[in-house]
Amino acid sequence: MSKKGRFIVGFHMQRPAPGVKTEMKNPELILHEEVEYTNRIRKRHNEATYIFDIDKMDFELNKVDNFTVELCLQHLQKHFPNQYPMWFNKDEAKTDKEKE
């Protein structure tokens, strides 16, 4: 599934909350999110919750119910304000020669 382009890959997993004793029955869990920018979809990305294609502004993979493109963009902008402009900057994909 090696596909080239500009993609945001989101992974979600449940982990024990900080300070929780995991040997207890039914420990409190929190949802942990990791987001990655990549230029190529790899086999390991099949485990992702969603893969968003920046160039097409559409999902390659979406395992979240009712998670639209608009909601995805709002979520990324809210939770990753420093990275968001870098991810969606069209000039980033160009080389220094192309910029001149």
Residue pairs with C-beta under 8 A, 6 or more apart in sequence:
1 41
1 42
1 43
1 45
1 46
2 40
2 41
2 42
2 43
3 40
3 41
3 60
4 39
4 40
5 39
5 40
5 41
5 53
5 54
5 55
5 56
6 37
6 39
6 53
6 54
6 55
6 87
6 93
7 37
7 38
7 39
7 40
7 41
7 45
7 51
7 52
7 53
7 54
7 60
8 35
8 36
8 37
8 51
8 52
8 54
8 76
8 87
9 35
9 36
9 37
9 38
9 41
9 45
9 48
9 50
9 51
9 52
10 33
10 34
10 35
10 36
10 48
10 49
10 50
10 51
10 52
11 33
11 34
11 35
11 36
11 47
11 48
11 49
12 31
12 32
12 33
12 34
12 49
13 31
13 32
13 34
14 29
14 30
14 31
14 32
15 29
15 30
15 32
16 22
16 27
16 28
16 29
16 30
17 27
17 28
17 29
17 30
20 27
20 28
21 27
33 79
35 76
35 80
35 83
37 83
37 86
37 87
38 45
41 51
41 60
45 51
45 61
46 61
48 61
48 63
49 63
49 64
50 59
50 61
50 62
50 63
50 64
50 67
50 72
51 59
51 60
51 61
51 62
52 58
52 59
52 60
52 69
52 72
53 59
53 60
54 87
54 88
57 69
58 69
59 69
59 72
76 84
76 87
77 84
80 87
86 92
91 99
